[in-house]
């Protein structure tokens, strides 16, 4: 039976909606985490992963325009226990950006269980969501960015902040690659993004959603809950030319109205250049941190919303929350998170 984006309901499947991307050092390894299908959103449809979709981690090296390494996950239909088979393919070189390329099958397994082969480990299941923010604060910034008005935090009391995501859950894919990997070796400069793709009736694949830097969609495209924004389907190499001016103008308008930059247009262009192309930078085997001083990967503890909101407005935006907020939802050992 046909499903593939022939109706709006197909595109609104929460299983295809990316919530977060994390990249950080593990135990002699690099860890990639993709969270999808949050039950906090209206597009949440059913648990598990879409069995006709692909979930891909894309890796660029040394600032290259295109990825030369892709880790592609696919899942089978749920069994009577709700478990799904999983397969991981690795694609390298020009194949890394080709939907028609098969790649190399490196491991198989089932959701809820660790799959391992040649030092690579993968785990996928539903977890308590480690992301934290008070959406009342986000609403204030969203309003200013959307209207180009001054940021007014007079009604915001950080001491009363509450994590809106407390008690929510997401499906997660955790991938760990050892430092012995010939490409992801210590010191390698990478740019990482992730994407969900769905099979089409024509026999190909359509990119549905993508993620790189945190908070991009909530800040700049907060109404895009039906995957209609073209940024969802394009490649990062097109970001600066297609969205650079818009993001620069939005940031410039906010900082001009707020009075936090002597050269609002220049600051807007600087922010757009830092955030686009929308890939998460990370130097392999270095401490990961997405914060004020540096943006190098992202851990589940990082207060990414506070860092991003402050960057966009060029003024301190205290979230009232700290890494202690989600301390019980992460672990120092594989799979680095706790099942729901």
C-alpha positions in Angstrom: 0.0 0.0 0.0 1.3 3.4 -0.9 2.5 5.7 1.9 5.6 7.5 0.7 4.9 11.2 1.2 1.7 10.8 -1.0 -0.2 12.4 1.9 0.6 14.9 4.6 0.3 12.2 7.2 3.3 10.4 5.8 5.5 13.4 6.2 4.2 14.0 9.8 5.4 10.7 11.1 7.4 11.4 14.2 9.6 8.5 13.5 11.2 10.6 10.8 11.6 13.8 12.9 15.1 14.4 14.3 15.2 15.8 17.8 18.9 16.0 18.6 22.4 15.1 17.4 25.3 14.4 19.8 28.9 13.7 19.0 31.4 13.2 21.8 34.4 11.0 22.9 33.6 7.6 24.4 35.9 4.9 25.7 38.7 5.1 23.2 36.1 5.9 20.7 33.8 8.5 19.0 30.1 8.3 19.9 27.3 9.5 17.5 23.8 9.8 18.9 20.6 10.6 16.9 17.3 11.1 18.8 14.0 11.0 16.9 10.3 10.6 17.6 9.8 12.6 20.8 6.5 12.1 22.4 6.3 15.8 23.3 5.5 16.8 19.7 2.2 16.6 17.9 3.8 14.6 15.1 4.5 11.7 17.4 2.8 8.7 15.8 4.0 5.4 17.2 7.0 4.0 19.0 10.0 2.5 17.2 11.8 3.4 13.9 10.2 3.6 10.5 10.8 0.3 8.8 10.9 1.9 5.3 13.3 4.6 6.3 17.0 5.2 6.6 18.7 7.0 9.5 22.1 8.3 8.5 25.1 9.9 10.2 27.1 12.0 7.7 30.8 12.9 8.2 32.8 15.6 6.4 36.6 15.8 6.9 38.8 18.9 7.0 36.0 21.3 6.1 35.1 19.5 2.9 31.9 20.5 1.2 30.6 17.0 0.9 30.6 13.9 3.2 33.0 11.0 2.5 31.7 8.8 5.3 28.1 7.8 6.0 26.8 5.4 8.7 23.4 4.2 7.5 20.9 2.4 9.8 17.8 0.6 8.7 15.2 -1.2 10.7 12.7 -4.1 10.1 9.1 -4.2 11.1 8.3 -4.6 14.8 7.8 -8.1 16.1 5.2 -9.0 18.6 7.4 -7.6 21.4 7.9 -4.3 19.6 11.5 -5.2 18.8 13.0 -4.4 15.4 15.9 -5.8 13.5 18.6 -3.3 12.7 21.4 -3.2 10.1 24.3 -0.8 9.8 26.0 -0.1 6.5 29.1 2.0 6.1 29.6 4.1 2.9 32.9 5.8 2.0 34.2 8.1 -0.6 31.7 9.4 -3.2 29.4 6.5 -2.2 28.8 8.3 1.1 26.5 10.8 -0.6 24.8 8.4 -3.0 21.4 6.9 -2.1 21.9 4.3 -4.7 25.1 3.0 -3.2 24.7 -0.1 -1.1 27.8 0.3 1.1 29.3 -2.4 3.4 27.1 -4.2 5.9 29.2 -4.0 9.1 26.7 -5.3 11.8 23.2 -6.5 12.4 21.2 -6.7 15.6 17.9 -5.9 17.3 16.6 -2.9 19.1 17.2 -2.9 22.8 20.3 -5.0 22.5 24.0 -4.1 21.9 25.2 -5.1 18.4 28.9 -5.3 18.0 31.4 -6.2 15.2 35.1 -5.4 14.8 35.1 -2.9 17.6 32.0 -1.0 16.4 29.0 -1.0 18.7 25.4 0.1 18.1 22.3 0.3 20.3 18.9 1.6 19.5 15.8 1.8 21.6 13.5 4.2 23.4 15.0 6.3 26.2 14.2 9.1 28.6 15.0 12.3 26.7 18.2 14.0 28.1 17.4 17.3 26.4 16.5 20.1 28.7 15.0 23.6 28.3 12.0 25.6 29.7 9.9 26.3 26.6 8.6 29.5 28.1 12.1 30.9 27.6 12.2 29.7 24.1 8.9 31.3 23.3 10.3 34.7 24.4 13.3 34.4 22.0 11.1 32.9 19.2 8.9 35.9 19.4 11.8 38.4 19.1 13.5 36.5 16.2 10.2 36.1 14.3 9.3 39.8 14.6 12.7 41.3 14.7 12.0 43.0 18.1 14.0 43.5 21.2 14.5 40.5 23.5 12.6 41.3 26.7 13.5 38.9 29.6 11.8 41.0 32.2 9.1 38.3 32.7 11.7 35.5 32.8 12.9 34.3 36.2 15.7 31.7 35.8 15.2 30.5 39.4 11.8 29.3 38.5 12.8 27.5 35.3 11.4 24.0 34.8 12.5 21.4 32.3 9.6 21.1 29.9 11.1 17.8 28.6 11.1 16.1 32.0 9.4 12.7 31.7 9.4 12.7 27.9 11.0 10.0 25.8 12.6 9.6 22.3 13.9 6.8 20.1 17.7 6.9 20.0 20.4 5.4 17.8 23.8 5.2 19.5 26.9 4.4 17.4 30.4 4.0 18.8 33.4 3.9 16.5 36.8 3.0 17.9 39.8 5.3 17.5 41.5 2.5 15.5 39.2 3.4 12.6 41.3 4.6 9.7 39.2 7.7 9.2 37.9 8.6 12.6 41.4 8.6 14.1 42.5 11.0 16.8 43.0 14.5 15.5 40.7 14.2 12.5 38.7 17.4 11.9 35.1 16.4 11.2 31.8 18.0 10.5 28.8 15.8 11.3 25.1 15.9 10.5 22.3 13.4 10.3 19.3 12.8 8.1 16.2 10.6 7.8 15.2 9.4 4.4 12.1 7.6 3.2 11.6 5.3 0.3 9.6 6.7 -2.5 7.1 5.1 -4.8 9.4 5.8 -7.7 12.0 3.5 -6.2 14.4 6.2 -4.8 14.8 8.0 -1.5 13.7 11.3 -0.3 15.4 13.2 2.6 12.7 14.1 5.1 14.6 15.7 8.0 18.1 16.6 8.9 20.0 17.9 11.9 23.4 19.4 12.7 23.8 22.3 15.2 21.3 22.2 18.0 18.3 24.5 18.2 18.4 25.6 14.6 14.9 24.6 13.8 13.3 25.8 17.1 15.0 29.2 16.7 14.8 29.9 13.0 11.9 27.6 11.7 9.8 27.0 14.8 6.6 26.4 12.8 8.1 23.7 10.6 6.3 20.7 12.2 5.2 19.2 8.8 8.7 19.2 7.2 7.7 21.8 4.7 10.8 24.1 5.0 13.2 23.4 2.1 16.1 23.3 4.5 14.9 19.8 5.5 15.5 18.3 2.1 18.6 20.1 0.9 22.3 19.3 1.4 24.4 21.4 3.9 26.5 22.6 1.0 23.5 24.7 -0.1 22.8 26.2 3.3 24.8 29.5 3.1 23.6 30.5 -0.3 19.9 29.6 0.4 19.5 30.6 4.1 22.6 32.7 4.9 21.0 36.0 4.1 17.7 35.2 5.9 19.4 34.0 9.1 21.8 37.0 9.0 18.9 39.4 8.6 16.9 37.7 11.4 19.9 38.0 13.8 20.7 41.5 12.8 17.1 42.6 13.4 17.1 41.1 16.9 20.4 42.6 18.0 19.6 45.9 16.5 16.3 46.1 18.4 17.9 44.8 21.6 21.0 47.2 21.2 23.6 44.4 21.7 25.7 45.0 18.6 27.3 48.2 17.2 27.2 46.7 13.7 24.0 44.5 13.7 24.4 43.6 10.0 28.0 42.5 10.5 27.1 40.5 13.6 24.2 38.8 11.7 26.6 37.7 8.9 29.1 36.5 11.5 26.5 34.3 13.2 25.2 32.9 9.9 28.7 32.0 8.8 29.3 30.2 12.1 26.1 28.2 11.9 26.1 27.4 8.2 26.6 25.0 6.7 24.6 23.3 9.4 27.0 20.6 10.5 28.3 20.0 14.0 32.2 20.4 14.1 34.2 17.9 16.2 37.9 17.1 16.4 38.2 13.4 17.1 39.5 12.4 20.6 39.2 15.9 22.0 36.8 17.0 24.8 33.4 17.7 23.4 31.6 20.9 24.4 28.8 22.9 22.9 29.0 26.1 24.9 30.0 29.8 25.0 33.8 29.3 24.7 33.8 26.5 22.1 31.5 24.5 19.9 33.3 21.2 19.4 30.9 18.3 19.2 28.0 18.1 21.8 27.5 16.0 24.9 24.2 15.1 26.4 25.1 17.3 29.4 25.7 20.5 27.4 23.3 23.4 27.9 23.1 23.9 24.1 19.9 26.0 24.3 21.5 28.6 26.5 24.5 28.8 24.3 22.5 29.1 21.1 20.0 31.6 22.4 22.8 33.8 23.7 24.7 33.6 20.4 21.7 34.6 18.3 20.7 37.5 20.5 24.3 38.6 21.5 23.3 38.9 25.1 23.4 36.5 28.0 20.2 34.4 28.1 20.2 32.5 31.4 18.2 29.3 31.1 18.0 28.6 34.8 19.0 24.9 34.1 22.3 23.2 34.4 23.8 19.8 33.4 22.6 18.5 36.7 19.1 18.7 35.3 19.6 15.5 33.3 22.4 13.8 35.2 20.4 10.7 36.0 19.6 10.2 32.3 23.1 9.7 31.1 25.9 7.2 31.9 29.7 7.2 31.3 29.5 3.8 29.7 28.0 2.5 26.5 25.3 3.2 25.4 25.8 6.4 27.4 22.1 6.8 28.2 19.3 5.1 30.1 16.3 3.2 28.5 12.9 4.7 29.1 
